[in-house]
Amino acid sequence: MHLLDTYRGMAAVDQRISYQRQLHAGDTVAVRTGVVAVTDKKIIFFHEMRNADTSEVSAITLLTGIHLDTRTRKSSHLPTAAADKARELVVAYELPWKS
């Protein structure tokens, strides 16, 4: 309810996808998510999809989310507690493209 009560929201402003290997019907898929970076107003995170049987990466997506004021439609600072928690979750991850 925090977002509704405080007129805040998140918007994805950038998404990059790298398709690495094909998956087939019946393949078991594992998805891993991690935080790459956190600033005062944004969180950058990834989702990695792997074939669970072979461990081969099938796809990676990198997303940039901006915290915003839903009334003014402008970026706003992440709540301190949320930003601090997200910073604790940052992991090193080698992306398949240059930042």
MOZISUL-V892450 format. One record per residue. N is the residue number from 1. NEAR is the number of other C-alpha atoms within 12 Angstrom. D_CENTER is the distance of its C-alpha to the mean C-alpha in Angstrom with 2 decimals. Layout:
((N | NEAR | D_CENTER) (N | NEAR | D_CENTER))
This chain:
((1 | 8 | 21.00) (2 | 12 | 19.92) (3 | 16 | 18.15) (4 | 13 | 21.29) (5 | 11 | 23.74) (6 | 16 | 22.52) (7 | 19 | 21.65) (8 | 25 | 18.05) (9 | 28 | 14.94) (10 | 27 | 11.47) (11 | 23 | 11.21) (12 | 19 | 8.90) (13 | 17 | 11.09) (14 | 18 | 10.03) (15 | 18 | 8.87) (16 | 23 | 10.48) (17 | 19 | 11.68) (18 | 22 | 14.12) (19 | 20 | 16.49) (20 | 18 | 18.33) (21 | 17 | 20.71) (22 | 16 | 22.04) (23 | 22 | 21.89) (24 | 11 | 24.99) (25 | 8 | 26.04) (26 | 9 | 26.47) (27 | 17 | 24.02) (28 | 17 | 22.16) (29 | 22 | 18.40) (30 | 21 | 16.12) (31 | 20 | 12.33) (32 | 23 | 10.55) (33 | 22 | 7.12) (34 | 28 | 6.82) (35 | 29 | 6.23) (36 | 28 | 7.86) (37 | 28 | 9.38) (38 | 30 | 10.45) (39 | 26 | 13.28) (40 | 23 | 15.55) (41 | 27 | 13.84) (42 | 31 | 10.22) (43 | 34 | 6.99) (44 | 36 | 5.24) (45 | 33 | 2.77) (46 | 32 | 4.36) (47 | 28 | 6.51) (48 | 33 | 10.11) (49 | 30 | 13.08) (50 | 26 | 16.45) (51 | 24 | 19.99) (52 | 18 | 20.83) (53 | 14 | 24.44) (54 | 15 | 24.21) (55 | 19 | 20.90) (56 | 22 | 20.41) (57 | 26 | 16.96) (58 | 29 | 16.98) (59 | 27 | 13.77) (60 | 30 | 10.55) (61 | 29 | 7.91) (62 | 34 | 6.00) (63 | 30 | 4.55) (64 | 26 | 6.30) (65 | 28 | 7.13) (66 | 29 | 10.75) (67 | 32 | 12.86) (68 | 28 | 16.10) (69 | 23 | 19.62) (70 | 19 | 20.27) (71 | 15 | 23.93) (72 | 11 | 23.88) (73 | 15 | 20.69) (74 | 17 | 20.01) (75 | 24 | 17.23) (76 | 25 | 18.02) (77 | 22 | 17.39) (78 | 29 | 15.01) (79 | 23 | 17.41) (80 | 16 | 18.51) (81 | 12 | 18.06) (82 | 20 | 14.42) (83 | 24 | 13.73) (84 | 17 | 15.98) (85 | 16 | 14.41) (86 | 25 | 10.88) (87 | 24 | 12.89) (88 | 15 | 14.57) (89 | 19 | 11.54) (90 | 21 | 10.85) (91 | 19 | 11.82) (92 | 14 | 13.50) (93 | 21 | 12.22) (94 | 14 | 14.26) (95 | 24 | 12.72) (96 | 19 | 15.34) (97 | 13 | 15.74) (98 | 8 | 16.59) (99 | 15 | 14.25))
